[in-house]
Amino acid sequence: MRLPIRNYLTTPLTIFIEPVCDQHEVPVGGEAIVTLEDGYPHSIDVHPDQWVSIWNEGPEWARVEIFSEHQFSIPSKKAD
């Protein structure tokens, strides 16, 4: 499973991968691609203090790639 996490904030975004407390920083305007093993439960918690925790319950380590800018297109805003 691949999860793109984009940082639209004005400050860096911290990602914690649990249960090992692996920490990664996503720069302003950057993106992280978190790859988790398919077929196992995972959970994502978004916290208001610019950090995200991802609980990986698979036997394999999560892989995290950090990019300084978005690798995928930014979603367009819908008109009201």
C-alpha positions in Angstrom: 0.0 0.0 0.0 1.4 3.4 -1.0 0.3 6.5 0.9 1.2 9.9 -0.5 1.3 12.5 2.3 1.6 16.1 1.1 2.7 19.0 3.2 0.6 22.1 2.4 1.5 23.7 5.7 3.9 26.6 6.2 6.1 24.6 8.5 7.7 21.1 8.2 5.4 18.1 8.9 6.6 15.2 11.1 5.6 11.7 10.3 6.0 9.0 13.0 5.9 5.3 12.0 4.8 3.2 15.0 5.5 0.9 16.8 9.2 1.7 16.3 8.8 5.5 16.5 10.7 6.0 13.2 10.6 9.8 12.6 10.6 11.6 9.2 10.3 15.3 8.3 8.4 16.5 5.2 9.6 19.9 4.1 7.2 22.8 3.3 5.7 22.0 -0.1 7.1 18.5 0.0 5.7 15.0 0.0 6.3 11.7 1.6 5.4 8.3 0.1 4.9 5.8 2.8 4.8 2.2 1.6 3.2 -0.4 4.0 2.8 -4.1 3.5 -0.6 -5.0 2.0 -3.0 -7.4 3.9 -2.3 -6.1 7.4 -4.2 -3.5 9.5 -2.8 0.0 9.6 -4.1 3.3 11.1 -3.4 6.9 10.5 -3.8 9.7 13.1 -3.5 13.4 12.1 -2.6 15.7 14.9 -3.1 19.5 15.0 0.5 20.1 15.9 1.9 19.4 12.4 2.5 15.7 12.8 1.0 12.4 11.6 1.4 9.0 13.2 1.0 5.8 11.1 0.7 2.5 13.0 2.2 -0.3 10.9 1.0 -3.7 12.0 2.6 -5.7 9.2 5.8 -7.7 9.8 7.8 -5.7 7.2 9.3 -2.3 8.0 7.5 0.6 6.4 9.4 2.4 3.7 9.3 6.2 3.6 10.5 8.3 0.7 10.8 12.1 1.1 10.5 14.5 -1.8 11.2 18.3 -1.7 8.1 18.9 -3.9 4.9 17.2 -4.8 5.5 14.2 -7.1 1.8 14.0 -8.1 -0.6 16.6 -9.3 -2.2 18.9 -6.8 -6.0 18.3 -6.6 -8.0 21.0 -8.3 -10.4 23.0 -6.1 -14.0 22.7 -6.9 -16.1 25.8 -7.4 -18.9 26.3 -4.9 
